[in-house]
Amino acid sequence: MTYLTPPNLDDRRFADLLQEARDRIRQQCPDWTDLSPSDPGMVLLETFAHLTEIMIYRLNRLPEKAYIEFLNLIGVRLQPPAAAVTRLVFSLPKPLGHAVEIPKGVRVTLGRAGSGREPPIFTTSEAVTIPAGSTSAESVAYHCDWVRGELAGKSSGLQGFFVNAKRPPIVAPNRDGLDLVVAVEAGPDEIEDHTAALEYDGKSYIVWREAENFANPGSDGRVYLVDRLTGKIMFTPALRLPDPAGGMTPLQTLAQIPPAGREIRLWYRRGGGAEGNLAANTLNTLKDPIVGVAVTNPEPAAGGKAAETLENALIRGPQQIHSLERVVTARDYALLAVHCSGAANRAKAFTRADIWSHARPGTVEVLIVPNLPAPDDYSAPLTAEQLYALESEEARLRIQNALAERRPLGTECQVSWARYKNVTVRAQIVTHREEDPQNLKDRLLRKLYRGINPIEANSAQPWPFGQPLRVFDVYKILGDDPGVKSVNDVRLSVEHAPNADVGALCADAFQSKTWYSATPAGLFRSSNDGEGWELIEAFAGEKIDAIKAWPKEAGAGPNHAGLLAISSRLPGSASRVRVSLDCGESWLDYVQTNFLVEDMAWVERDAKLALLLATEKGLFELGVPWDPAAGPKPVQFDAEDNEIPLYAVTVSADPSGLVNVALAAGNNRGIYLSNNGGRAGSFSAIGLKGELVRLLAVQNQGGHSYLWAGIGAPGTDPGKGCFRWRLTGTSDNNEGWKGFQAGWQAGSCNGLAFVGEEVFAASQRLGVLSLNTNSAAPAWKAPDAKCGLPVRDVGRFQAVDAIAAAPAGKAPLMCGGVEGLYLRGAAGEFRNCSADSFPDIVTVPCNWLLCSGAHALEVVSEDETPSD
């Protein structure tokens, strides 16, 4: 893009002015022949030329001054400093028999400050009490000084009147709205019901409201404008407006003016700045001691930001023209998210429906990256963990409220912290023999840390949202250094991947190319058919047993997209059940049981969602959303013994609305089937007693629905494969259970998935077997030893513990076990799709960012490598 270059108003320089003077002398004074610099007259001319050049320089700056004045006219102001905020915990060594008051305005600082500078001071924004018998209480604190009841002046009663705070700058607005309170002395009977007022020093004051302009002063007209950086508080001017007759109205004010002689007092927070961004557990010194009370900040203090510079405001001004009063475009949302608070370094806005199938139309999501001081030299990586530690709910809500005030009617806005994925570069660098290897290594590491960086600082371009890291990017970053002769053996690795002990796997029926898997590390999600995985939640001390997104077999409705349930096992005989309504982006409060949950299934009855839990104590139901205190309620499925342990539960819904629920009972008690949505008392036993049924699955094929039962096999037993039951809407059918044992020598059946007429079974010993149900004599076909699945020993594969197919029985098909996840190709071959190291590319979802891990570079001289 080529920008217009404005001409100088006068482009003459010192030499030009002096030459003009010489030409004039020759024309007007031909007798003046000595024009050398030593001539006294020429000395005076040079002096005047120098002074004139200075005046021309100032004249040429008029466009810059006019530009600044134009920005002032449209309301662009320098942003004030923002105060960091944190949560303080005040504690006692032991409970007391009386309450301990922590007053508002208590100051807290660091235990030890850096040399040569004053330690930052935080001030509590509210009074709290440590109750009798308790040991702690919490309060929000801001990095600021609290100025109380400052007399700014007395009103003149004239339009355009203003006062000044005596200790500017006033910090940027905080969520509690108490960062600036302007109160005007009240007269007799002026304070009415619902009027915001306060009392100070024996006088009553009415609180006025801050506004962005005087166009909408409200019903009472008590508004003012403020320049927080300078502390100037302005009241309404007066003007004349056109009248219907074509003339002008008498002089009138746009809002109220404080009556003459009334006191104007200010309560405000001053200070702020980036120095208030502190690590957790560093604020532990009370400047205003309270006997027996200790204090700390369990979370980092974040959101502090220095006042804006004029240079930055000149760049920001043209952009902010588009979003001064409302947010419409994605850029509007992002700009306001960054500038309304010091908590965000950068932001990205997008319509959620463009990414998520469950999103409501008209919902805008704004992702924000926390603000932090820029690294001095990028000698160390900025990791995801560092960024997560700076997030605070206080800062997020502040930005959320600012955007909500300006969003268009009929839209919703959701503000979330961004998610990150650490990536590490490993490479061998060959350097010229003249280069110092250690200096080069340090230089290249700084380039990588600066290049793969999610924040915007020191003119460094941040890594874009959703952009993968390719080996080409690494070559470009490293190869630009003149000391590098060649870059070899580049590998990209990630910190977390589901590359071992996969215990559960599930495909999302609504979100395209989306899969979920579980390992001891936590819950992973892929949004690109396994090309890349992200750890979306780690549940410490828990082992995830089951993952259930809403399946197509259970019916597809508008409220089913985004549903995801997981059950995890706790030490001992207990489980936790969690539900997400947005593909794992957030979670409802969990429900904990005192028994093990073996399997789960989604069901919908009477337009209400529920989870059916197959447990060691029978069948239970959880309404979604639920009351965590209520817990799951038991569902009767056997008239004689309702606590029969259950291993599996599955749901199938046909187009007519009939909902079938099947249960696999323990103790070899067979299968139970309900044709009434799994309601209590609607189950019937349909056979397979004496069989070790461990899993159930539903296949939809050719207009029919089939219930499949996978049979377990202890020890070296070859197993019986699977049985199938055609669902007819009743508790019986003419075919009964049909066995598929031919060709099965694989031991236990651990999982089932369906692609068209083919059935794929995860087995204990022979990997993934396939069966074509349309063939004349269906038989299980074991994979070839070179299929790509991990081999345990001769003639035996590693156990496959989970298997899933894409929605509607389409490829791809994925399985998992002790060596990670494997994706089946079109020719039946399998390839690992859960590696943590890559030769070419590391992907990232479109709403995530990449961060640098601890890059590992081996630098060798060209003398140490073999020549070509």
RAHU-V472750 format. One record per pair of residues at least 24 apart in sequence whose ideal C-beta (glycine too) atoms are under 6 Angstrom apart, sorted by the first residue. I is the first residue (numbers start at 1). J is the second residue. Records with the same first field share a line. If there is no record, write none. Layout:
I=J, J
//
This chain:
6=63
8=60
9=59, 60
10=56, 59
14=49, 53
17=49, 52
18=49
21=45
71=317
75=324
76=317, 320
78=229, 308, 313
79=308
80=169, 172, 228, 229, 307
81=169, 171, 272, 273, 306, 307
82=172, 272, 303, 305, 342
83=142, 143, 144, 171, 272
84=143, 276, 277, 301, 303, 304
85=142, 303, 394
86=141, 297, 301
87=138, 299
88=139, 141, 295, 297
89=136, 138, 296, 298
90=137, 293, 295
91=135, 136, 294
92=135, 292
95=133, 135
97=132
98=132
99=129, 131, 132
100=130
101=129
102=128
103=127
105=146
106=288
107=287, 288
108=283, 286, 295
109=285, 287
110=282
111=284, 285
120=275, 276
122=283
125=176
142=269
143=276, 304
144=171, 269, 271, 272
145=270, 271
146=269
147=268, 270
148=267
149=200, 265
150=266
151=265
152=264, 266
153=264
154=261, 263
155=258, 260, 262
157=259, 260
159=237, 238, 253
160=237
161=235
162=232, 234
163=233, 264
164=231, 232
165=231, 266
167=270
168=230, 231
169=228, 229
170=228, 268, 270
171=269, 272
175=397, 398
179=269
180=268
181=267
182=208, 224, 266
183=207, 265
184=208, 258, 262, 264
185=262, 263
214=254, 255
217=255
221=255, 256
222=256
223=255
229=307
273=304, 306
274=304, 305, 306, 373
276=301, 304
277=302, 304, 372
300=389, 390
302=370, 390, 392
303=342, 343, 395
304=342
305=342, 371
326=406
327=406, 407
333=366
337=366, 368, 399
340=402
341=398, 399
342=371
343=371, 395
344=368, 371
345=369, 371, 455, 456
346=456
348=465
357=510, 511, 561
358=561, 562, 582
362=411
363=412
364=413
365=414
366=415
367=416, 418, 847
369=418, 454
374=457, 458
378=446, 449, 450
381=449, 852
382=453
383=422, 851
384=420, 422, 851
387=420
391=417
418=849
419=848
420=849, 851
421=534, 844, 848, 850
422=495, 851, 853
423=469, 494, 842, 850, 853
424=493, 853, 855
425=474, 855
426=491, 856
427=487, 490, 857
428=488, 489, 858
429=484, 857, 859
430=485, 486, 860, 862, 865
431=483, 485, 859, 861
432=485
433=861, 862, 863
435=483
437=859
440=483, 859
441=857, 859
444=478, 857
445=855
447=477
448=855
449=852
451=477
452=850, 852
454=849, 851
463=849, 850
465=849
466=846
468=841, 842, 843, 844
469=842, 850
470=841
471=840
485=862
491=837
492=838, 842
493=836, 837
494=836
496=521, 535
497=533, 834, 836
498=524, 533, 821, 834
499=820, 834, 836
500=820
501=818
502=802, 816, 821
503=801
504=544, 546, 547, 802
505=802, 804, 816
506=547, 549, 804
507=804, 806
508=549
509=551, 552, 807
510=561
511=583
516=547
517=816
518=544, 547
525=584
527=845
528=843
529=812
530=823, 833
531=843
532=843
536=584
539=568
542=568
543=569
544=568
545=569
546=599, 600
548=600
550=602
552=807, 808
553=652, 698
554=602, 651, 653
555=653
565=600, 611
567=597, 600
579=624
588=625
589=628
591=628
598=647
599=648, 649
601=649, 650, 651
603=651, 678
605=677
612=649, 678
614=646, 648, 649
616=645
617=643
618=642, 643
635=680
636=680, 681
637=672, 683
644=669
647=694
648=695, 696
650=696, 698
652=698, 705, 727
658=729
660=727
662=696, 707
664=693, 696
673=731
675=729
684=731
686=731
687=737
697=752
699=754
701=757
708=752
710=749, 752
711=749
712=748
713=747, 748
718=745
719=744, 747, 748
722=749
740=778
742=779
743=779, 780
744=780
750=801
751=802, 803
753=803, 804, 805, 813
754=809
755=805, 809, 813
756=809
760=813
762=800, 803, 815
764=799
765=796
766=797
767=797, 800
768=800, 815
787=829, 830
788=829, 830, 831
789=830
790=819
//
